[in-house]
Amino acid sequence: MTESSPSSSDPLKPQVGGIAADRLKSFIERLERLEVEKAQLQDFVKDVFDEAKSAGFDVKVIRQILKLRKQDAETLAEQEELLDLYKHALGMI
C-alpha cells in the first residue's frame, strides 16, 4: 500500500499533520467523559458537606481534617510541632 492509503490494520490511521486522528479523538472523548464524571462526583461531595453542615458540623474543620488525613504521620507530626512552637513564641499557648 502507499503512504496515502495506509492499511486498515494500521493503528495510526488516518494521520493528519503527523497526528493519529482516531487515537487523539479517543483520548479527547475519554477525557470528556471523565470531566462529566468528575462534575457529578463534585456534586456528591457538595451534598455530603451540606448534609454535615445541616447536622451541625463545621465544614471548614472537616476540610482541615481531610487535608490532615492525606498527610503521612511523620509530616503531620513535624507540622504540629512547628505549629506549637510558633504558638508558644507568640504567647498563644
Secondary structure, 3 states (H helix, E strand, C coil): CCCCCCCCCCCCCCEECCEEHHHHHHHHHHHHHHHHHHHHHHHHHHHHHHHHHHCCCCHHHHHHHHHHHHCCHHHHHHHHHHHHHHHHHCCCC
